[in-house]
Amino acid sequence: MTVRRMKTYAGGQGYVYQYYFVGKRALPGGKGGGGETEYIFDVTSDRKITFAVSIFLSEQALGRWSASHGRTLTEAEQYGAVKMRLFQAFDEIEDMRSEGRELRLDAATLEAVLKSLGID
């Protein structure tokens, strides 16, 4: 049995979210023709209903970042970017359960969240 570490984040919409990382999986042929990786989190804002939130990081976005920075992102840096995208959604989306179940991490957003983490 796997014990998951529940984490907490106070979102900008006034909700306090609890979440944990479930896992990730590679998906071939994502939007834009290239593959992508789906990162899955279980989330709750009321401790009663838990729902899955998927964040899709495309190979195209990773390729663009690598080309402009001269190196590839580590697994930890990719996870950090994904987690920042999750926090961004917690801050911006009022009803995560209805509107925030599938999130994308495109090239522009990837650049922005990595910059906020000091990754160059």
C-alpha positions in Angstrom: 0.0 0.0 0.0 1.3 3.4 -1.0 1.1 6.2 1.5 0.6 9.5 -0.2 1.8 12.8 1.3 -1.1 15.3 1.3 0.0 18.9 0.7 -2.0 22.1 1.2 -2.2 25.2 -0.9 -4.3 28.4 -0.2 -5.6 29.5 -3.6 -6.3 33.0 -4.8 -10.0 32.3 -5.0 -10.3 31.8 -1.3 -10.2 28.0 -1.3 -7.7 25.9 0.6 -6.8 22.9 -1.6 -5.3 19.6 -0.5 -3.6 17.6 -3.2 -1.1 14.9 -3.8 0.8 13.6 -6.8 -0.6 10.4 -8.2 1.8 9.8 -11.1 2.6 10.5 -14.7 2.4 8.8 -18.0 3.6 9.4 -21.5 1.0 9.9 -24.2 2.0 9.6 -27.8 0.6 12.0 -30.4 -0.8 14.7 -28.2 -2.1 18.0 -29.4 0.2 19.6 -32.0 1.3 16.2 -33.3 4.0 15.5 -30.7 3.8 13.4 -27.6 3.1 14.7 -24.2 3.3 13.7 -20.6 0.2 13.7 -18.3 0.8 14.5 -14.7 -2.1 13.5 -12.4 -2.9 15.0 -9.0 -5.8 14.2 -6.7 -7.3 17.4 -5.3 -10.0 18.4 -2.8 -11.2 21.7 -1.6 -13.7 20.5 1.0 -12.1 17.2 2.3 -15.3 15.4 1.1 -14.9 15.1 -2.7 -11.6 14.3 -4.3 -11.2 14.7 -8.1 -8.3 14.2 -10.5 -6.5 17.1 -12.2 -4.4 16.3 -15.2 -1.7 18.6 -16.4 -0.3 18.0 -19.9 3.3 18.9 -20.7 4.0 18.7 -24.4 7.2 17.5 -26.0 6.9 20.6 -28.3 7.0 22.9 -25.3 10.0 21.1 -23.8 11.7 21.2 -27.2 11.2 24.9 -27.6 12.5 25.6 -24.1 15.6 23.4 -24.7 16.3 25.1 -28.0 16.2 28.6 -26.5 18.2 27.7 -23.3 20.7 25.3 -24.7 19.9 22.4 -22.4 17.1 20.0 -21.5 15.1 20.3 -18.3 15.6 17.7 -15.6 12.8 15.6 -14.3 12.7 17.6 -11.2 12.5 20.9 -13.1 9.7 19.5 -15.3 7.8 18.5 -12.2 8.4 21.9 -10.6 6.9 23.6 -13.7 3.9 21.3 -13.6 3.3 22.0 -9.9 3.5 25.7 -10.5 0.9 25.3 -13.3 -1.3 23.5 -10.7 -0.9 26.4 -8.3 -1.6 28.9 -11.0 -4.9 27.1 -11.6 -5.7 27.1 -7.9 -5.2 30.9 -7.9 -7.1 31.7 -11.1 -9.9 29.1 -11.6 -12.9 29.6 -9.3 -14.4 26.1 -9.7 -11.6 23.7 -10.2 -13.8 20.6 -10.1 -15.9 21.8 -13.1 -13.4 23.9 -15.0 -9.9 22.9 -14.0 -9.7 19.1 -14.5 -7.5 19.3 -17.7 -4.7 21.9 -17.8 -2.1 22.5 -20.5 1.5 23.6 -20.0 2.3 25.2 -23.3 5.7 26.8 -24.3 4.8 30.3 -23.1 3.5 29.2 -19.8 6.4 26.8 -19.3 8.8 29.7 -19.9 6.9 31.9 -17.4 6.7 29.3 -14.6 10.3 28.3 -14.9 11.3 32.0 -14.8 9.3 32.4 -11.6 11.3 29.5 -10.1 14.6 31.0 -11.2 15.3 28.3 -13.7 17.1 29.5 -16.8 
